[in-house]
Amino acid sequence: MNTVSTLLLAIPYPQIDPVLVQLGPFAIRWYALAYIAGLVIGWQVMRRVCEQPPKVLSPLKIDDFLLWAALGVILGGRLGYVLFYKPGFYIEHPLAALTLWEGGMSFHGGLLGVIAAILLFAMRNKADPFMLSDLVAIVAPLGLFFGRLANFINGELWGRVSDVPWAMVFPRGGPLPRHPSQLYQAFFEGVLLTLLVVAVWKLTDGRRRPGLLTGVFCAGYGLARIVGELFREPDSFLGFLLGTNWLSMGMVLSLPVLLFGAWLILRAWRKPVLP
């Protein structure tokens, strides 16, 4: 199929202003709302789930944990992006690391930040960190779903050039149609992963095996992200790694997450089931 025919078949990209409301210098962006929606909805779901056996924390304690989780996501996500993706740039421009409104968050950094928050909060409240992380695992895919939708609205992290019927021309992605990989990732990392974790929680004794839901989430996310990276254009400042035309930084960072999840699943199955 030639370039002209491909362009004619491309689905128009819906031009959505990344800024929802602008009041002078103050702006409310869809990107920020995605994080807020993920945290608030996740918080409310955790409040309900924590009251079901086996109980780990009270709803009031979950209220306290919200701030810890938010700090873990934001600080870890930004620090991860700085260290994993653009260390050289931020060494030369350290103040640019504070410009969160311009985007640049790493899931893998956010994951490490939330793990740190879970460990510290569990230690402070004498709770089982694996049981707390299982609560987080139930709601984490919701945050991923909203985050990927925000990526799509921002017209960033687009996919590779493609001639599939649903390909789109992204405003900053050049003239050729591309996979709307943000929507693929929203589906696999958000919708499907939510269904998987909830199914394990509801239909098995997974809730009574501390760490199992966390393992299912980590393994599921690692696999979903690696598959999604096959359709996503690598970051222009990194490109493909090790001289390949397929290996991306997202894949490299996601493989340890997948393996860690598999280890957690095996560990949980070898432990006795809680009463």
Secondary structure as UniProt FT lines:
FT   HELIX           3..9
FT   STRAND          19..23
FT   TURN            24..25
FT   STRAND          26..29
FT   HELIX           30..49
FT   TURN            50..51
FT   HELIX           59..84
FT   HELIX           87..92
FT   HELIX           94..98
FT   HELIX           100..102
FT   HELIX           107..125
FT   HELIX           129..154
FT   TURN            165..166
FT   TURN            171..172
FT   HELIX           181..185
FT   HELIX           186..192
FT   HELIX           193..203
FT   HELIX           206..208
FT   TURN            210..211
FT   HELIX           212..229
FT   TURN            230..231
FT   TURN            236..238
FT   TURN            242..243
FT   HELIX           249..270
//
